[in-house]
Amino acid sequence: MDEQPELLKKLLTMLANTSDEELDCGHVYDMMDEAAELKAKGVDLTVVMPQIEHHLAMCRCCSSEFQLLIDIVQESAEA
């Protein structure tokens, strides 16, 4: 199975979904702890941190890190 067309389609979709004011991974990482705490409390990040939410939807690395952080915050809250 040739994965190149699928990869190209994914890249074109990501490009189409970019905005004029993108945050880079460094900025997202700096705000990730606050975003994770809000998300763990059920806050809709698309409302309070739309640029963070957008970046997380586009960046697999940051999204994975963010999910791990949410898991840690939720486990801490349960303890």
C-alpha positions as CSV (number, residue, x, y, z in Angstrom):
1,M,0.0,0.0,0.0
2,D,1.4,3.4,-1.0
3,E,1.3,5.8,1.9
4,Q,2.5,8.9,-0.1
5,P,-0.9,10.0,-1.3
6,E,-2.3,9.7,2.2
7,L,0.7,11.7,3.6
8,L,0.3,14.3,1.0
9,K,-3.4,14.6,1.7
10,K,-2.7,15.0,5.4
11,L,-0.1,17.7,4.8
12,L,-2.4,19.6,2.5
13,T,-5.2,19.4,5.1
14,M,-2.8,20.8,7.7
15,L,-1.7,23.5,5.4
16,A,-5.3,24.5,4.7
17,N,-6.0,24.7,8.4
18,T,-3.2,27.0,9.3
19,S,-4.0,30.5,10.5
20,D,-2.2,33.8,10.3
21,E,-1.4,33.7,14.0
22,E,0.1,30.2,14.7
23,L,1.8,29.4,18.0
24,D,5.0,27.4,17.8
25,C,5.7,24.4,20.0
26,G,7.8,26.4,22.5
27,H,4.9,28.8,23.2
28,V,2.4,26.0,23.5
29,Y,4.8,24.1,25.8
30,D,5.1,27.2,28.1
31,M,1.3,27.3,28.5
32,M,0.7,23.6,28.5
33,D,0.4,23.1,32.2
34,E,-2.2,25.8,32.6
35,A,-4.1,24.4,29.6
36,A,-4.0,20.9,31.0
37,E,-5.4,22.0,34.3
38,L,-8.2,23.8,32.6
39,K,-9.0,20.9,30.3
40,A,-9.0,18.5,33.3
41,K,-11.6,20.7,35.0
42,G,-13.7,20.4,31.8
43,V,-13.1,23.9,30.4
44,D,-13.5,24.2,26.7
45,L,-10.1,25.2,25.4
46,T,-11.5,26.3,22.0
47,V,-13.2,29.1,23.9
48,V,-10.4,30.2,26.4
49,M,-7.3,29.2,24.5
50,P,-8.2,28.7,20.9
51,Q,-4.6,29.0,19.6
52,I,-3.4,26.4,22.0
53,E,-6.3,24.1,21.0
54,H,-5.6,24.7,17.3
55,H,-1.9,23.8,17.7
56,L,-2.7,20.7,19.7
57,A,-5.0,19.6,16.9
58,M,-2.2,20.0,14.4
59,C,0.9,18.9,16.2
60,R,1.1,15.2,17.2
61,C,4.1,15.8,19.5
62,C,2.5,18.5,21.5
63,S,-0.8,16.6,21.6
64,S,0.8,13.5,23.0
65,E,2.7,15.5,25.7
66,F,-0.5,17.4,26.5
67,Q,-2.5,14.2,26.9
68,L,0.1,12.8,29.3
69,L,0.0,16.0,31.3
70,I,-3.8,15.9,31.5
71,D,-3.5,12.3,32.8
72,I,-1.1,13.4,35.5
73,V,-3.3,16.3,36.5
74,Q,-6.4,14.0,36.8
75,E,-4.5,11.4,38.8
76,S,-3.2,14.1,41.2
77,A,-6.8,15.4,41.6
78,E,-8.0,11.9,42.5
79,A,-5.3,11.3,45.1
